Amino acid sequence: PYIVTVHDLIPLRFPEHFPSGLRGRIKFFLQKRALKQASGIITDSIASKKDIAKFVDYPESQIHVVPLAAGSISATVALGRTIAKEYDLPERYILYVGDINWNKNIVGLINAFGKITNDGVQLILVGKAFASKSSTPESTAINEAISASPKKSLIKKLGFVPTHHLSAIYRGATLYVQPSWYEGFGFPVIEALIQGTPVLSSNQGSLPEVGGEYVHYFDPSVGSDLSDKLSLLINNESLRIKYRDAGIAWAKKFTWKNVAHETMLVYEKYSR
C-alpha cells in the first residue's frame, strides 16, 4: 500500500491554459493509473479534494484534506525600517507574492491597479519569476500590461526575497492581494495574515478555505470587482484593518505541527 500527496490539479482543471502535448497526456495517463492504485491520497484543501475525485475518478472517502501552514517569523519595527530602506519601499504599497503562472492572474491585478482612485500607493510584485530574463508567454503578458498601465511608474518588481526579509515586507504592506483565478491552497494569504496585513483575495478555489471570514474577497470573473475593492480598501483604513487581530489568531492555527500530526494519522490508518 502507498499514500500519495497531491497539492492541486490546476492544469487539468484549466487545460486550455496549460497545454500538455502528447508527452504530457501520456504522463498524465500513467500518473492517473498510479493514483487510482494508491491506498489513499492527501491533499491541501477541500477544493483540491473535489478536483481529484472528479479528474482522477478516485473515491472521496479515501482523499484526506490536510491544510498546509506557513512560516510565522515576526518582523520587528526596526527590521521593517531596514528592509524598507534596502528595497526602496514606499510608505504605502499593495503587495503580491508568488509565481506568474496563468492561474495567478497577475495581468488582471496590474490592470485593476491601473484603475484605482489613489495615486499615493504603489504595487510591489515579489517572486523570482518577476526577475527572470527568460521570455515566457506569462512574463511577456505581464511586461506588456505594465508598459500599458497608466500607473506603470508605480509598479515595482522585486524578484526573489529571502524569508526573513519577506516577513517585514508583508508587515509593511498597506494591503496584500491574492488575485488568482484558482488555487489549491494559498500560502501568501496565511503569511500576510500572520503579519497583521489586511488581505484582499479572489473567492475561487481553496482561497475562501484559507482566508476564512478574515479576508476581503472579490470575484475575478466580474471585470471591475478587483479594481473596485482595491479602491475601497486603499481609501478606507477602518474597513481595511477590520479583521486584523482575528486574522492573526486564525492564521496561527495553521501550523506545521498540525500538518505533521494529521499526515501521520493518515499513514497510520492505512498501515494497519
C-alpha positions in Angstrom: 0.0 0.0 0.0 1.1 3.6 -0.6 -0.1 7.1 0.1 0.3 10.0 -2.4 0.2 13.7 -1.7 -1.4 15.8 -4.5 -1.3 19.6 -4.0 -3.6 20.6 -6.9 -4.8 19.6 -10.4 -5.0 23.1 -11.8 -3.5 22.1 -15.2 -6.3 19.5 -15.6 -9.0 22.0 -14.5 -7.8 24.6 -17.0 -6.2 22.6 -19.8 -6.6 25.4 -22.3 -4.1 27.4 -20.3 -1.7 24.5 -19.6 -1.3 22.7 -22.9 0.4 19.3 -22.3 1.0 17.9 -25.7 1.3 14.2 -26.5 4.1 13.6 -24.0 2.1 15.3 -21.2 -1.1 13.3 -22.0 0.9 10.1 -21.8 2.5 11.2 -18.5 -1.0 12.1 -17.0 -2.4 8.7 -18.1 0.5 6.9 -16.2 0.1 9.2 -13.2 -3.7 8.7 -13.1 -3.2 5.0 -13.2 -0.7 5.1 -10.3 -3.0 7.4 -8.3 -6.0 5.1 -8.7 -3.9 2.3 -7.2 -3.0 4.3 -4.2 -4.4 3.3 -0.8 -5.1 7.0 0.0 -4.5 10.5 -1.2 -3.5 13.5 0.9 -4.3 17.0 -0.4 -4.2 20.6 0.9 -7.9 21.7 0.6 -11.5 20.7 0.0 -11.3 22.4 -3.4 -8.4 20.1 -4.4 -10.2 17.1 -2.9 -13.2 17.7 -5.2 -10.9 18.1 -8.2 -9.1 14.9 -7.5 -12.3 13.0 -7.2 -13.5 14.5 -10.5 -10.5 14.3 -12.7 -8.9 11.1 -11.3 -12.2 9.3 -10.6 -11.0 8.5 -7.1 -13.2 7.8 -4.1 -13.7 10.9 -2.0 -13.7 8.7 1.2 -10.0 7.9 0.5 -9.0 11.5 -0.1 -7.8 13.2 3.1 -7.6 17.0 3.5 -4.5 18.2 5.5 -4.3 22.0 5.2 -0.7 23.3 5.0 0.9 26.0 7.1 3.2 29.0 6.6 6.2 30.5 8.4 5.4 32.7 11.4 8.6 34.8 11.7 7.6 38.1 13.2 9.1 41.2 11.8 10.1 43.9 14.3 9.6 47.6 13.6 13.4 48.1 13.4 13.8 45.3 10.8 10.9 46.8 8.9 12.7 50.1 8.6 15.9 48.4 7.5 14.2 46.3 4.9 12.1 49.2 3.6 15.3 51.1 3.0 17.2 48.2 1.5 14.4 47.5 -1.1 13.5 51.2 -1.5 9.9 50.5 -0.5 7.3 53.4 -0.4 5.3 54.3 2.7 2.2 52.7 1.2 2.1 49.8 -1.1 -0.1 46.9 -2.4 1.8 43.6 -2.3 1.7 40.4 -4.3 4.0 37.5 -3.5 4.2 34.4 -5.7 4.7 32.9 -9.2 3.4 34.2 -12.5 1.6 31.2 -13.9 -1.7 31.9 -15.7 -3.8 31.0 -12.7 -2.2 33.7 -10.6 -4.0 36.4 -12.7 -1.1 38.9 -12.5 -2.2 40.7 -15.6 -5.6 41.2 -14.0 -4.0 42.7 -10.9 -1.9 45.1 -12.9 -4.9 46.2 -15.0 -7.0 46.7 -11.8 -4.2 48.6 -10.1 -4.2 51.0 -13.1 -7.8 51.9 -12.4 -7.7 52.6 -8.6 -8.6 56.0 -7.4 -5.5 56.7 -5.4 -2.1 57.9 -6.7 -0.3 57.6 -3.4 0.2 53.9 -3.4 2.5 51.6 -5.3 2.2 48.0 -6.5 5.1 45.7 -5.4 5.4 42.3 -7.1 7.6 39.8 -5.3 8.8 36.4 -6.6 11.9 35.1 -8.5 9.9 34.8 -11.8 9.5 38.5 -11.8 13.2 38.9 -12.1 13.8 36.1 -14.7 15.2 37.1 -18.0 13.6 34.2 -19.8 10.7 35.1 -22.1 7.6 33.1 -21.4 4.0 33.8 -22.5 3.2 34.8 -18.9 6.2 37.1 -18.4 5.6 38.7 -21.8 2.0 39.4 -21.0 2.9 40.9 -17.6 5.6 43.2 -19.1 3.2 44.4 -21.7 0.5 45.0 -19.1 2.9 47.1 -17.0 4.1 49.1 -20.1 0.5 49.9 -21.0 -0.6 50.8 -17.5 -1.3 54.5 -16.7 0.4 53.8 -13.3 3.5 52.0 -14.7 5.8 54.2 -12.8 4.2 53.0 -9.6 4.7 49.3 -10.3 7.9 47.6 -9.0 9.2 44.1 -9.4 11.5 42.9 -6.6 12.2 39.3 -7.7 13.3 36.8 -5.1 13.3 37.9 -1.4 14.7 35.8 1.5 12.2 34.6 4.0 13.4 36.8 6.9 13.1 39.9 4.7 9.7 38.8 3.3 8.1 38.9 6.7 9.0 42.6 7.0 7.7 43.3 3.5 4.4 41.7 4.3 4.1 43.6 7.6 4.9 46.9 5.9 2.2 46.5 3.2 -0.9 48.5 3.2 -2.8 45.6 1.6 -1.9 42.1 0.4 -3.7 40.9 -2.8 -4.2 37.3 -4.0 -5.8 37.8 -7.4 -5.8 34.2 -8.5 -8.2 32.6 -10.9 -7.7 29.4 -8.8 -5.5 28.0 -6.1 -5.0 24.6 -4.4 -4.1 26.3 -1.1 -2.7 29.8 -0.9 0.4 30.2 1.3 0.7 34.0 0.9 -2.7 34.6 2.4 -1.7 32.9 5.6 1.7 34.6 5.6 0.1 38.1 5.2 -2.5 37.5 7.9 0.2 36.3 10.4 1.9 39.7 10.0 -1.3 41.5 10.6 -1.6 42.7 7.0 -5.1 43.2 5.5 -5.8 40.8 2.7 -8.0 41.1 -0.5 -8.3 37.7 -2.1 -10.1 36.1 -5.0 -13.1 33.9 -3.9 -12.0 31.0 -6.1 -10.7 27.5 -5.4 -9.3 27.0 -1.9 -8.8 30.6 -1.0 -12.0 31.0 1.0 -11.0 28.0 3.0 -7.6 29.5 3.8 -8.8 33.1 4.5 -12.0 32.2 6.3 -14.0 35.2 7.5 -10.9 37.3 8.0 -10.2 38.3 4.4 -11.9 40.7 2.0 -13.0 38.8 -1.2 -13.6 39.7 -4.8 -14.8 37.7 -7.8 -12.2 37.6 -10.6 -14.9 36.8 -13.2 -16.5 40.2 -12.6 -14.4 42.7 -14.6 -14.4 45.7 -12.2 -14.7 43.8 -8.9 -11.0 43.7 -8.2 -10.3 47.4 -9.0 -13.5 48.5 -7.1 -12.4 46.5 -4.0 -8.8 47.8 -4.3 -10.0 51.4 -4.4 -12.4 50.8 -1.5 -9.8 49.2 0.8 -6.9 51.5 0.0 -9.1 54.5 0.8 -10.8 53.1 3.9 -8.4 52.2 6.8 -11.1 51.2 9.3 -12.5 48.7 6.8 -9.0 47.5 5.8 -8.0 46.6 9.3 -11.4 45.3 10.4 -10.2 41.7 10.7 -6.5 42.3 11.7 -6.5 40.8 15.2 -8.9 38.0 14.4 -6.9 37.3 11.2 -3.7 36.9 13.1 -5.3 34.4 15.5 -6.9 32.5 12.6 -3.6 32.2 10.7 -1.7 31.0 13.7 -4.0 27.9 13.7 -2.2 26.7 10.5 0.9 25.1 12.0 3.4 22.6 10.7 2.9 20.6 13.9 -0.7 20.1 12.9 0.3 19.2 9.3 2.7 16.6 10.7 0.1 15.2 13.1 -2.7 14.9 10.6 -0.4 13.4 7.9 0.8 10.8 10.4 -2.8 9.9 11.2 -3.5 9.2 7.6 -0.4 7.0 7.2 -1.3 5.1 10.4 -4.8 4.5 9.1 -3.5 2.6 6.0 -0.6 0.8 7.7 -2.9 -1.3 9.9 
